[in-house]
Amino acid sequence: MNLALRCCALCALVAAPLAWNVEPRGRASESMTRAATALLGALSSDQRAKVAFAYDNAERLNWHFIPRERLGLPLREMTVPQRALAMRLLETALSQRGYLTATTIIDLENALREMGGDPVTRDPERYFVSIFGTPGTAPWGWRFEGHHLSLNFTIASGSVLSWAPSFFGSNPAHVRTGTRQGVRALAAEEDAGRELVASLDSAQRARAIIATDAPRDIVTGNSLSVSPLSPAGIAITELRPAQAATLRRLIETYLSKMADDLATPRRAALERSDLSRVTFAWAGELAAGRPHYYRVQGSTFLIEFDNTQNNANHVHSVWRDFGGEFGRPGGDDPLREHYRTRAHPR
């Protein structure tokens, strides 16, 4: 099926939000291994040369969310059956809602074309698959990436060690004209954040609102590692019960995009952790359609959401972990110096 038609068909689905306590339906690492192996087996030798990298190749950390030249194998260079296998790999990592969000973001490239965008740059087939190491042989990893989508996974010992950075963006944030009019790929993420800040009283807002102007983009950009940002904003313990529930629901809009096997341990970790360290911060204006930014921080994670570009109709959002991204232990970055001083051939 044509990718655009596939995206449109998926847009007809309605994905219910997941609750905090959901039992895993299967082992994501096993599904990823099977899907990646099937994809590799369906490719020609030339295609495999593009998609496959050594696990310790520097390209594994070379993530970004902007339109740019990329390594890996693009959807454009796959046959229809191969493309189906690539999308199946993507499905192993995401919930139904997450997959719908990802394919809607891909389809927004067609919306940008309708709005007069460069058809070479605005291309729903310029999304790339990269596989690092041998699936099923620990450790290994993979990435699915293109404009406004960067999903990075590291697998070892039968588990997905890391699914961050996890970036979802949307341009337009709200499609106002054309055949996709009304589409809002990241509506839940935006609306829950605004609902929370709007519910705060004046004393709470004084704690939560950290700036009158929103930053131009997410603060962490495409950095290789992140640390807690300051100021942190208002703590969940300073919120009324209904407000705290809204903050938990906001976190859930990010978690619920991931497959159950990936999201469920995070929910459990949040329940075990010191919830008093979860904070919410807002910058910019409160009204819909005006530039704004928020972040949610816990003891182990950071969420950022920014909608300022293109007259506040262009969203960047990301989930980051303070430790363990790309399978790195704790908050350390032992591979960075290694990659800086050693060449890694493809």
Secondary structure as GFF3:
##gff-version 3
##sequence-region A 1 346
A	DSSP	alpha_helix	3	11	.	.	.	ID=ss1
A	DSSP	alpha_helix	28	42	.	.	.	ID=ss2
A	DSSP	alpha_helix	45	51	.	.	.	ID=ss3
A	DSSP	beta_strand	52	53	.	.	.	ID=ss4
A	DSSP	three_ten_helix	58	61	.	.	.	ID=ss5
A	DSSP	beta_strand	73	74	.	.	.	ID=ss6
A	DSSP	three_ten_helix	75	77	.	.	.	ID=ss7
A	DSSP	alpha_helix	80	93	.	.	.	ID=ss8
A	DSSP	alpha_helix	96	114	.	.	.	ID=ss9
A	DSSP	beta_strand	128	132	.	.	.	ID=ss10
A	DSSP	beta_strand	140	146	.	.	.	ID=ss11
A	DSSP	beta_strand	149	156	.	.	.	ID=ss12
A	DSSP	beta_strand	159	162	.	.	.	ID=ss13
A	DSSP	beta_strand	166	170	.	.	.	ID=ss14
A	DSSP	alpha_helix	187	199	.	.	.	ID=ss15
A	DSSP	alpha_helix	202	208	.	.	.	ID=ss16
A	DSSP	beta_strand	209	211	.	.	.	ID=ss17
A	DSSP	beta_strand	234	235	.	.	.	ID=ss18
A	DSSP	three_ten_helix	236	238	.	.	.	ID=ss19
A	DSSP	alpha_helix	241	255	.	.	.	ID=ss20
A	DSSP	alpha_helix	260	272	.	.	.	ID=ss21
A	DSSP	three_ten_helix	275	277	.	.	.	ID=ss22
A	DSSP	beta_strand	279	284	.	.	.	ID=ss23
A	DSSP	beta_strand	292	297	.	.	.	ID=ss24
A	DSSP	beta_strand	301	307	.	.	.	ID=ss25
A	DSSP	alpha_helix	309	312	.	.	.	ID=ss26
A	DSSP	beta_strand	315	321	.	.	.	ID=ss27
A	DSSP	three_ten_helix	325	327	.	.	.	ID=ss28
A	DSSP	alpha_helix	334	341	.	.	.	ID=ss29
###
